[in-house]
Amino acid sequence: MVEGAIEAMSVQLEKLGNPSSLHTQGREVRKELEQAREQLAKVIGCHASEIIFTGSGTEANNTALKGLFWKNRPLGRNVVVISAIEHHAILDPAHWLHDHDGAEVIVIGVDKHGVIDLGALKALIDNRGDEIAVISVMHSNNETGVIQPIAQIVAIANVASIPVHSDSVQSFCKVPLSFSELGLTAMTLSAHKIGGPLGIGILVLKRGIDIPAILHGGGQERDIRSGTLNAPSIVGFAVASGLPIPVKDIAQLREEFTAGVLKAIPDAFVNGGSASDQLPGIVNITFPGTESDTLLLLLDSKGISASTGSACTAGVQRPSHVLLAMGHNDKSARSSLRFSLGATTTHLEIAKVIDLLPAVINQARAANLR
Ligand SMILES: Cc1ncc(COP(=O)(O)O)c(C=O)c1O
């Protein structure tokens, strides 16, 4: 966690008082919590009353998707639209709505650069706009870093009065992001992606929009998310959101890294759009002839952490649904790794990875032939 957030949380952890209590201690915590909400609202580009604190980005996604579906289904809107590259925290609730609640789920594909097919979305809205309860498309993808055309999606959806939710967990504080400017109905954020604490998320929900809750109880957070508010984590989240992330430096490091890797491994290639519509700190690379699990372990043994982006279910490694949606086959999707760069990444670390990579790739290719 970032230093300032740790300090602010430590102070708050010492304080007794439920922010919903009327006694002095409770009111004091409430005041600080509301200041944190104001600070976050400024960074998000929303009104403070549009922030609903949740226990995670996953919870915010579930609340938004299910809530907007339940709100609009009685109006004859039974269709949930998502993109093919959503995080499991959207894919799985969408499939749950299909399996348990009779929703029709329509998945919009992406092109080879990982960008949503706007033409297909528009055609769907032209034909069946009045049946769609909610559209959910992430602001940027967690495996490739590719940024999606959210403002255009909102413009298309507005024609048929369809609410749009965007999982913006990866974009927050990394690229320009304003809830009000995008015209969204709902947006998801999570603190731990910006150096804040684990286990605190935000559902930004437009003023005047009321959705059925998943959690019922004390009626906190507009009665949409009951449960005692986690004041220390909220304060930590607000502090983290105010600390600058050196995005330009990180993007430059990513370019340096990518160029170095492609030079060292000439048949490797990057998955994703152009540098300008990418998150600064994510790069996804395919190394033909390798298995990403082997690569991951070999890199890990040298102190380098990468990730595959694929889900492991009951010991069976599945290829990334994001890369498959971008046109990869199972084999090439399983030859791909995601590297994340952040504020603490150094030129030296990058040089070390580039230096080690040829031997690691050779080893992984040899292991793959066995
Ligand atoms: C795009 C995206 N959405 C949602 C989540 C889930 O957020 P949380 O970990 O707060 O549940 C993540 C976390 O990795 C993510 O990358």
PDBQT file of the ligand as one rigid body, heavy atoms in Angstrom, charges set to zero:
ROOT
HETATM    1  C1  LIG A 401     -11.022  -5.159 -14.428  1.00  0.00    +0.000 C 
HETATM    2  C2  LIG A 401     -11.274  -5.651 -13.038  1.00  0.00    +0.000 A 
HETATM    3  N1  LIG A 401     -12.510  -5.672 -12.569  1.00  0.00    +0.000 NA
HETATM    4  C3  LIG A 401     -12.791  -6.082 -11.336  1.00  0.00    +0.000 A 
HETATM    5  C4  LIG A 401     -11.812  -6.523 -10.488  1.00  0.00    +0.000 A 
HETATM    6  C5  LIG A 401     -12.188  -7.010  -9.131  1.00  0.00    +0.000 C 
HETATM    7  O1  LIG A 401     -11.906  -6.054  -8.151  1.00  0.00    +0.000 OA
HETATM    8  P1  LIG A 401     -11.712  -6.524  -6.636  1.00  0.00    +0.000 P 
HETATM    9  O2  LIG A 401     -10.405  -7.247  -6.586  1.00  0.00    +0.000 OA
HETATM   10  O3  LIG A 401     -11.723  -5.269  -5.831  1.00  0.00    +0.000 OA
HETATM   11  O4  LIG A 401     -12.856  -7.425  -6.310  1.00  0.00    +0.000 OA
HETATM   12  C6  LIG A 401     -10.480  -6.540 -10.935  1.00  0.00    +0.000 A 
HETATM   13  C7  LIG A 401      -9.412  -7.026 -10.062  1.00  0.00    +0.000 C 
HETATM   14  O5  LIG A 401      -8.405  -7.509 -10.452  1.00  0.00    +0.000 OA
HETATM   15  C8  LIG A 401     -10.203  -6.091 -12.237  1.00  0.00    +0.000 A 
HETATM   16  O6  LIG A 401      -8.964  -6.090 -12.736  1.00  0.00    +0.000 OA
ENDROOT
TORSDOF 0
